């Protein structure tokens, strides 16, 4: 998912009583966003609507067709005056997220002309990283606050109730279910606050620190995008190995699945270290994994199981007449060509059977200890598919929280750019049936074998509750009932 950046006006609000004001942000240089004519906006609007209709396998899983179409019609009727990209996006984006597909939506790219202009002309973003939980707002960490501590409950921003702001921002984010939506909004709250409200240069925060009852206020000066970006994206390094010696625990973290020679080399190197250090417990951490290529999950499982398994039970491709004309989706066109003549009514369902992993080049690197898979609502796409395989085939113990995808989800993401505004959109072109899908869990994510939610107390105390659970369990010598039962069969 790309960063949402849009064009708005900074709001300067005076300090309230008891406020402590941070140093003022530098005045923004004069800059005016481009304005588009009603005709241009209607053409973009209609092309987006037509593209989604012709490309998506099933837009109406989570919303009724008539209701969705009434919303499109009502929005189009408002395209009677010139608008900026931001104004057009505020009107249109909720139409795309109503389908509750975490791969389908409309967004602004931080690297486009207006995104760069906003940053280069001294605009600023809210400097407090947050956690959205059950519709409420909590501080995760601050980039310049002197008073707000992690775990603080944010009650108001610029006098507006925080819960009201959260509800206002939710419709702009792609998601499969509510936990996934709150996870995504938590990451992008800094840019969302500017996008939806135009706030960023200076924001008054009313809050109550964790463990206290004192209501406090502090006015925070905004920061450049470069300072908030690390909270949104984990960085270019997608994998790392950490060893916890006292517990003989290795944590293998993947923040994305890139199927490259470097990833294969990393796996070989990591399991060489794991073998040399006589590690007995391995946790594969995909809590910050937004997906990538599921082939990485298959490659990883070669080191962990010899059982036949599958990550997806089936997928259905939709042949879209819009795809052949889009150069950026050449990879999907090749897939359509490969299955030419097999489509019936523009649909092709592919059912998969469990497959035994390919043997390792170095069989001695096969891991025989306890395996845990750490998940969260941010675990998405190919990360979710790996979790479905591990859960369904008992290849280890899933610990943490529900994954971000629904078990019956959409993927094979295609890109589209609107002709006039240049706004970017994405749309799924395939429907997936995860391993372990049932009628009961169709719209839910993979459920952990051991639920370990991250609480506000954990946030306040800087504690990784999932990792602490693993360490405590290992030190107690109990292992995990599920993992112990599955170990011999792996």
C-alpha positions in Angstrom: 0.0 0.0 0.0 1.3 3.4 -0.8 1.4 6.5 1.4 -1.6 8.7 1.2 -0.6 12.4 0.8 -3.1 15.0 -0.2 -3.3 18.7 -0.5 -4.9 20.8 2.3 -4.7 24.0 4.2 -2.8 24.1 7.5 -4.8 25.2 10.5 -3.3 27.3 13.2 -5.1 27.0 16.5 -4.4 29.0 19.6 -3.2 27.3 22.8 -5.9 26.4 25.3 -5.5 26.6 29.1 -2.8 24.4 30.6 -1.3 24.0 27.1 2.4 23.7 26.6 3.4 24.8 23.2 6.2 23.2 21.2 8.5 25.5 19.1 6.5 26.8 16.1 6.9 25.2 12.8 8.4 27.3 10.0 5.9 29.1 7.8 4.9 27.2 4.7 5.9 28.7 1.4 3.1 29.9 -1.0 1.9 27.0 -3.1 -1.4 26.3 -4.8 -2.6 22.8 -5.8 -3.9 22.3 -9.3 -7.6 22.6 -9.9 -9.5 20.3 -12.3 -12.6 21.1 -14.2 -16.0 19.3 -13.6 -15.7 17.6 -17.0 -12.2 16.3 -16.1 -13.4 15.1 -12.8 -16.4 13.3 -14.2 -14.3 11.5 -16.8 -11.9 10.3 -14.0 -14.9 9.3 -11.9 -16.5 7.4 -14.6 -13.3 5.6 -15.7 -12.6 4.5 -12.1 -16.1 3.2 -11.7 -16.0 1.3 -15.0 -12.6 -0.1 -14.3 -13.6 -1.5 -10.9 -16.8 -3.0 -12.4 -14.9 -4.7 -15.2 -11.9 -5.9 -13.2 -13.0 -7.0 -9.7 -14.2 -10.6 -9.3 -17.0 -9.8 -6.9 -17.5 -6.2 -5.6 -20.6 -7.1 -3.7 -19.5 -9.6 -1.0 -19.8 -7.0 1.8 -22.2 -4.4 0.4 -25.4 -4.6 -1.6 -25.1 -3.6 -5.2 -28.0 -1.1 -5.2 -26.8 0.6 -2.1 -23.2 0.9 -3.5 -24.5 2.2 -6.8 -26.7 4.8 -5.1 -23.6 6.1 -3.4 -21.7 6.4 -6.7 -24.6 8.3 -8.2 -24.9 10.7 -5.3 -21.2 11.4 -5.4 -21.2 12.0 -9.2 -24.0 14.6 -8.8 -21.6 16.7 -6.7 -19.0 17.0 -9.5 -20.4 20.4 -10.6 -17.5 22.7 -9.7 -13.7 22.6 -10.0 -11.8 20.6 -7.4 -8.3 19.9 -6.3 -7.1 16.3 -6.1 -7.7 16.3 -2.4 -11.3 17.4 -2.7 -11.9 14.9 -5.4 -10.3 12.1 -3.4 -12.3 13.0 -0.2 -15.5 12.6 -2.3 -14.5 9.4 -4.2 -12.2 7.3 -2.0 -15.0 6.1 0.4 -16.8 4.7 -2.7 -13.9 2.3 -3.3 -13.4 1.2 0.3 -17.1 0.3 0.8 -16.3 -3.0 -0.9 -14.2 -4.1 2.1 -11.3 -5.4 0.0 -7.9 -4.6 1.4 -6.4 -4.7 -2.1 -8.9 -2.3 -3.7 -9.1 1.4 -3.3 -8.0 4.9 -4.4 -5.0 6.8 -3.0 -2.5 9.5 -3.6 1.1 8.6 -3.9 3.7 10.5 -1.8 6.0 10.5 -4.8 3.6 12.2 -7.2 3.9 15.9 -8.2 1.6 17.2 -5.5 2.9 15.0 -2.7 6.5 16.2 -3.4 5.4 19.8 -3.6 3.6 19.6 -0.2 6.7 18.3 1.5 9.1 20.6 -0.3 7.1 23.7 0.5 7.5 23.2 4.2 4.1 21.5 5.0 4.2 19.4 8.1 2.5 16.3 9.5 1.2 15.4 13.0 4.2 14.3 15.0 2.5 11.7 17.2 2.4 8.0 16.2 -0.8 6.4 17.4 -2.6 3.2 18.0 -6.3 3.0 17.1 -8.1 0.4 19.2 -11.9 -0.1 19.5 -12.5 3.3 17.9 -10.3 5.1 20.5 -7.0 6.8 20.0 -3.8 6.1 22.0 -0.3 7.5 21.8 2.4 5.0 20.6 5.4 7.3 20.5 6.0 11.0 19.9 8.5 12.7 17.7 8.6 16.0 19.7 6.2 15.9 22.7 7.5 16.8 26.1 4.4 15.5 28.0 2.6 12.8 26.1 3.8 9.3 27.0 3.2 6.0 25.2 -0.2 4.6 26.1 -1.8 8.0 26.7 -5.4 8.2 25.7 -5.9 11.0 23.2 -9.3 12.6 24.0 -9.3 15.5 21.6 -7.3 17.0 18.7 -7.9 20.8 18.1 -11.0 20.5 20.3 -12.6 17.7 18.2 -13.2 14.4 20.1 -10.7 11.8 19.0 -13.3 9.1 18.5 -15.1 11.4 16.1 -11.9 11.9 14.1 -11.2 8.2 14.0 -14.7 7.5 12.7 -14.3 10.3 10.1 -11.0 8.8 8.8 -11.9 5.2 8.6 -13.9 5.4 5.3 -10.7 6.4 3.4 -8.8 3.2 4.0 -8.9 -0.2 2.2 -9.6 -3.1 4.6 -11.0 -6.6 4.8 -12.4 -6.3 8.4 -12.4 -3.9 11.3 -9.2 -5.0 13.0 -7.3 -4.7 9.8 -8.8 -1.2 9.2 -7.8 0.0 12.7 -4.3 -1.4 12.2 -3.9 0.5 8.9 -5.3 3.7 10.2 -2.9 3.5 13.1 0.0 3.5 10.7 -1.2 6.2 8.4 -2.9 8.5 11.0 -0.3 11.3 10.6 -1.0 11.7 6.9 -4.7 10.9 7.3 -5.1 13.8 9.8 -3.8 16.2 7.2 -5.7 14.6 4.4 -9.1 14.6 6.1 -8.9 17.7 8.3 -6.0 19.7 6.8 -4.2 19.6 10.1 -0.4 19.0 10.6 1.5 22.2 11.0 0.3 22.7 14.6 -2.2 20.5 16.5 -3.4 20.9 20.1 -3.6 17.5 21.8 -5.8 16.8 24.8 -4.8 13.6 26.6 -4.6 11.5 29.7 -1.4 9.6 30.3 -1.7 5.9 31.1 -2.2 5.3 34.9 -3.3 8.8 35.6 -6.5 10.8 35.7 -5.1 14.2 34.9 -6.3 15.7 31.7 -3.5 17.6 30.0 -3.0 19.7 26.8 0.0 20.2 24.6 0.3 21.9 21.2 2.6 20.0 18.9 4.5 21.5 15.9 4.4 19.3 12.8 7.4 17.5 11.4 8.5 16.7 7.8 7.3 13.5 6.1 10.7 12.0 6.4 10.2 11.8 10.2 6.9 10.0 10.1 7.7 7.7 7.2 9.6 5.1 9.4 6.4 4.4 11.4 4.4 3.8 8.2 7.0 1.6 6.5 9.4 -0.7 8.3 12.3 0.1 5.9 14.0 -1.6 3.0 15.4 -4.5 5.0 12.6 -7.0 4.8 14.0 -9.7 7.0 16.2 -10.1 10.1 17.2 -12.8 12.5 17.4 -12.2 16.3 18.7 -14.8 18.8 17.5 -14.8 22.4 20.2 -17.0 24.0 18.7 -17.8 27.5 15.6 -19.3 25.8 17.4 -20.8 22.8 14.9 -18.8 20.8 15.4 -17.5 17.3 13.0 -14.8 15.9 12.9 -14.7 12.1 11.1 -11.5 11.1 9.7 -10.8 7.7 8.2 -7.4 7.1 7.4 -8.3 3.5 7.9 -11.2 1.1 10.2 -10.4 -1.8 11.0 -13.4 -3.9 14.6 -12.5 -4.7 18.0 -14.3 -4.7 18.8 -12.2 -1.6 15.8 -13.6 0.3 16.8 -17.2 -0.5 20.4 -16.5 0.5 19.1 -14.9 3.8 17.1 -18.0 4.6 20.0 -20.3 4.0 22.3 -18.1 6.1 19.7 -17.8 8.9 19.1 -21.5 9.2 22.9 -22.1 9.2 23.1 -19.8 12.2 20.1 -21.4 13.9 21.7 -24.9 13.5 25.1 -23.7 14.7 23.6 -22.1 17.8 21.6 -25.2 18.7 18.3 -23.3 18.7 15.3 -25.2 20.0 12.6 -22.7 19.4 11.9 -20.7 16.2 9.4 -17.8 16.0 8.6 -16.6 12.5 7.4 -13.0 13.0 5.0 -11.7 10.3 3.1 -9.2 12.5 4.3 -6.3 10.3 4.1 -8.3 7.0 1.9 -6.7 4.4 2.5 -9.4 1.8 4.5 -9.8 -1.4 5.1 -13.1 -3.1 3.7 -16.2 -1.5 6.7 -18.2 -3.0 8.7 -16.8 -0.1 6.4 -18.6 2.3 6.8 -21.8 0.4 10.6 -21.4 0.4 10.5 -20.8 4.2 8.4 -23.9 4.8 10.9 -26.1 3.1 13.0 -25.7 6.3 10.1 -26.5 8.6 8.0 -29.3 7.2 8.0 -32.3 5.0 4.2 -32.6 5.0 2.1 -31.8 1.9 0.3 -28.5 2.4 -1.2 -25.6 0.5 -1.5 -21.9 1.2 -4.6 -21.3 -1.0 -7.2 -23.9 -1.7 -8.4 -22.2 -4.8 -8.5 -19.0 -6.8 -10.8 -17.7 -9.4 -9.5 -15.3 -12.1 -11.7 -12.8 -13.9 -10.9 -11.9 -17.5 -11.1 -8.2 -17.6 -11.5 -6.4 -21.0 -9.8 -3.4 -19.3 -6.6 -5.1 -18.5 -5.0 -5.6 -22.0 -4.9 -1.8 -22.5 -2.9 -1.2 -19.3 0.9 -1.6 -19.8 1.6 -1.7 -16.1 -0.3 -5.0 -15.7 1.7 -6.9 -18.2 2.3 -9.7 -15.7 -1.4 -10.3 -15.3 -1.9 -10.3 -19.1 0.6 -13.0 -19.4 -1.4 -15.1 -16.9 -4.5 -14.5 -18.9 -2.7 -15.6 -22.1 -1.4 -18.7 -20.3 -5.0 -19.8 -19.6 -6.5 -18.7 -22.9 -9.5 -20.8 -23.9 -10.1 -22.0 -20.4 -12.4 -19.1 -19.3 -16.1 -19.7 -19.0 -18.2 -16.5 -18.9 -14.9 -14.6 -18.3 -14.2 -16.8 -15.2 -11.6 -19.4 -14.5 -11.4 -21.3 -11.2 -8.1 -23.1 -10.3 -8.3 -25.6 -7.5 -5.1 -26.7 -5.8 -4.0 -29.8 -4.0 -1.5 -30.1 -1.1 2.1 -30.4 -2.4 5.1 -31.7 -0.6 7.9 -29.1 -0.2 10.9 -29.4 -2.5 13.9 -30.9 -0.6 16.6 -28.6 0.7 19.9 -28.4 -1.0 21.4 -28.7 2.4 19.2 -31.2 4.3 21.1 -30.6 7.6 19.4 -27.2 7.8 16.0 -28.6 8.3 14.6 -27.4 11.7 13.2 -29.9 14.1 12.4 -27.8 17.1 9.3 -25.9 18.2 7.9 -23.5 15.6 5.7 -20.5 16.3 4.1 -18.1 13.8 3.5 -14.6 15.1 0.5 -12.7 13.5 -1.4 -9.5 13.8 -4.2 -7.6 11.9 -1.3 -6.1 9.9 -0.4 -9.6 8.6 -1.8 -9.4 5.1 -2.0 -11.0 1.6 0.8 -13.5 1.2 1.6 -13.2 4.9 -2.0 -14.2 5.7 -1.7 -17.1 3.3 1.4 -18.4 5.1 -0.6 -18.2 8.4 -3.5 -20.1 6.9 -1.2 -22.9 5.8 0.6 -23.1 9.2 -2.8 -23.1 11.1 -4.6 -25.6 8.8 -1.8 -28.1 8.5 -0.5 -27.7 12.1 3.0 -26.8 11.0 3.5 -24.7 14.1 1.6 -22.7 16.7 0.0 -19.4 15.6 0.5 -16.8 18.4 -0.8 -13.3 18.6 -3.9 -11.8 16.9 -6.2 -12.4 13.9 -4.6 -11.8 10.5 -5.7 -8.8 8.4 -7.2 -10.7 5.4 -10.5 -12.5 5.4 -10.2 -16.2 4.7 -12.2 -15.6 1.5 -10.2 -12.7 0.1 -9.2 -11.0 -3.1 -5.8 -10.6 -4.6 -3.7 -10.4 -7.8 -3.6 -6.6 -7.5 -3.7 -4.5 -10.6 -2.9 -0.8 -10.9 -4.8 2.0 -12.7 -4.1 5.7 -13.0 -7.0 8.2 -13.6 -6.5 10.1 -16.8 -6.7 13.7 -15.6 -6.0 13.9 -11.9 -3.3 11.2 -12.1 -4.7 9.6 -9.0 -3.6 5.9 -8.5 -6.0 3.1 -7.8 -5.6 -0.6 -7.2 -8.1 -3.4 -7.8 -8.1 -7.1 -7.2 -8.4 -9.4 -10.2 -8.7 -12.8 -8.4 -10.7 -14.2 -5.6 -8.9 -16.5 -3.2 -10.1 -19.3 -0.9 -7.5 -19.7 1.9 -6.5 -23.0 3.3 -8.8 -23.8 6.2 -11.7 -21.7 4.8 -15.2 -22.6 6.2 -18.6 -20.9 6.0 -18.2 -19.8 9.6 -14.8 -18.0 9.1 -15.3 -16.7 5.6 -15.1 -13.0 6.6 -12.6 -13.4 9.4 -8.8 -13.7 9.4 -6.7 -16.6 10.6 -7.4 -17.0 14.3 -4.4 -17.7 16.5 -4.0 -20.9 18.4 -2.8 -18.8 21.3 -4.4 -15.4 21.4 -2.1 -12.7 22.8 -3.5 -9.3 22.1 -1.4 -6.2 22.6 -3.0 -4.1 25.3 -2.7 -0.4 26.1 -0.7 -1.4 29.2 1.8 -3.2 26.9 2.0 0.0 24.8 2.6 2.2 27.9 5.3 -0.1 29.3 6.9 -0.7 25.9 6.4 -4.5 26.2 6.1 -7.0 23.4 3.4 -9.2 24.9 3.8 -11.9 22.3 7.5 -12.2 22.7 7.2 -12.2 26.4 4.6 -15.0 26.2 7.0 -17.1 24.2 9.9 -16.5 26.6 7.8 -17.3 29.6 6.4 -20.4 28.1 9.9 -21.6 27.0 11.4 -20.9 30.4 8.5 -22.8 32.1 9.4 -25.8 29.9 5.8 -26.1 28.8 6.3 -25.5 25.1 2.9 -25.2 23.5 0.2 -28.0 23.4 -0.5 -27.3 19.8 3.1 -27.2 18.8 4.0 -30.3 20.7 1.2 -32.3 19.1 2.2 -31.1 15.6 5.9 -31.4 16.0 6.2 -35.1 15.1 4.0 -34.7 12.1 5.9 -31.7 10.6 
